[in-house]
Every structure is written in structure tokens, then in C-alpha cells.
Amino acid sequence: MSLTLERTAVAARSGPARRRLLFAVGPAVALALLCAVFAVLTPSFATGGNVVAILEQAAIPLVSAMGATMVVLVGGIDLSIEGVMAASGLTFVLLAHNSVNGTDLGWGALIAGLAVGAAFGLVNGLVHAKVRVPSFMVTLGTWFVGLGIATVLFGTTTPQLLDEGFRSWAGGRWAGLPIVVLIALAAVAVTVLLCRSTRLGRYAYAIGGDEQIARLAGIRVARFRIAVFVLAGLASGLGGVLATIRLGVGDVGVGTGNLFLTLSAVVLGGTLLSGGRGGPVHTVVGVLLLTVLGNGLLLSGASPYLQQAAQGVILVVAVIATAWPARDRLRVVK
């Protein structure tokens, strides 16, 4: 009898451990398998030029996803990404050397664009944490506020970016990699450092894991929620500025499609929607998985509708897989 009980206890302990291992390595294994399949089906997929193209496609969504990851870790969600990108991008291009006005603030334009993103994040955080409005409602509203501000700033004439210093970023390279990819890697490194070596990162996991316990432990939950949303706004602002530099013009639709890709990548990488588990490294795998999928299907001649359908199916499967172990926490009582 005692031997049976011991085996039962060992099995009970090993079950969650196996699931954690599966969620940790599963997306990376899926990415490797996907790359192998496309390399066989499409010879041009495994070329050096296409690998660099994949990294360049993933760079801007990766920047935005770093901020979104921090928000999801505390159990929130940020839907304002596209609006913040639009407002930040238009602010930047209109304050840099452009074809519409005589303003030329140089690097000050970049700082202003980032400040707009951080301001949106601050509003999101204050309304969510202090007024206690659900994060999806707050950020849904600021999404459209950002688009409205960007539309007003756009006016009637498309502003072209004339600053040669910034324009050189669009096609610039360093150590063989596009500059935008290096910026994305730096954003990932900073986020990893925040999560692993700072109080903000540790408390983000604690708040997402169980907010009540975090409060009892003396953590000022509202303050850290606000800080996380500011970081998310800053990341979206940087993404909007980088996208504007790549386009060379100010565009209200500069962030179109980034919301789906960003949040899908966060979930697909294994970060739990209820918070407390996952992180930036998981999100990197999620972004690459979706980017590789789109790139491989495009090279294979698949229609855009098939690409969207495939991404949707993968997202649903990922949500079910990551949420299933925590289904009791996520259960809605009517």
C-alpha cells in the first residue's frame, strides 16, 4: 500500500513538471519543425537572404511584443498598440525634417515620438490601476484615440521623411544585420534583464501569479501595473517610429496588423493570458513562429487567406494548450 501511495505521489509531482517542460520547449520545437518543412518544400526558404528577410519582418512586431509581454505577465492586455504606433509615428515624422513643415528637431523628434507612446501607456495604466477599469476596455479606447490623433496630425498631405540620418536606418546594416533587427535584439535584451534582474520583473510575475498574495506581501500593485503599461506604450511608440522610418513617410495605418501578430506571438510563445508565467524569450519564439509561417506560405505560393487561416488555427491551439492547465483559475462563474 505504501509503495502504491509513493508512486501516486511521484506521478502527481511529475505531471505538472512534464507540462511545464512541454510548454517551455514546445513552441521552439514547433519552430524548428516548421523551418525544416519549409526548407524541404521551398528551396529558397533556407537561403541567407531569406533568413535575414525573416528577421527584418519580425523586428518591429518583436519590439512591440516586448511591452505587450510585460502587460500580459501582470494579467492585463494592451489593445492600443496600433493606435499608439500611428500617433507616435506621425509625431516623429512631423517633428523631424519633413516635406510638410519646416520643423527639424533631429533626435528630439525621436524622443518626442517615444514620449507620446509612454504618455499613452501612462494613461492606460492610471485608468486601469487607479479607476479599476478592465485593461482591455481602457486600451481599446486609447487605440482609437491614437488613430484619431494620428489622423488629425496627418492632415491632407502625406508627410515624407527627409532626414537623411534617419532614412539611412531603413536600409542600413551593421555586422551584416539590418539596423532595425539590432534594435529589436536590444529591446529583447533589455526586457529579459528587466524580468530577471529587477524588482519590476519579479513583481510582475508575482502580481500575475496571484494579485491578492502580492498585496499581502506588501507589493504596491497599482504602481507596478502603471509602470508596466508605460513600458508597453514606450515599446509601441518605438515600433511606430521604426515603422515610419522604414516607410519613409507618415502613415495612419503604420501599425495595421501589429496587434494581432503581437498578441498572438505572446500567447503562442507560452505566456499565460492570466499572467505569472512566460516571458520575453517565449515571445521571441512566438514572433518567429508566426513570421516563419507567413514567409514560408508566401514562398510556397499560398494565398493570403490561407496564411490568415493557418495563423488563426495555430493561435486557437496555442491558447487552448497554454490555458488548459490553469482552466480552474480562468473559469467564469455566471
Secondary structure, 3 states (H helix, E strand, C coil): CHHHHHHHHHHHHHHHHHHHHHHHHHHHHHHHHHHHHHHHHCHHHHCHHHHHHHHHHHHHHHHHHHHHHHHHHCCCCCCCHHHHHHHHHHHHHHHCCECCCCCCCCHHHHHHHHHHHHHHHHHHHHHHHCCCCCHHHHHHHHHHHHHHHHHHHHCCCCCEECCHHHHHHHHCEECCEEHHHHHHHHHHHHHHHHHHHCHHHHHHHHHHHCHHHHHHCCCCHHHHHHHHHHHHHHHHHHHHHHHHHHHCECCCCCCCCHHHHHHHHHHHHCCCCCCCCCCHHHHHHHHHHHHHHHHHHHHCCCCHHHHHHHHHHHHHHHHHHHHHHHHHHHCCCC
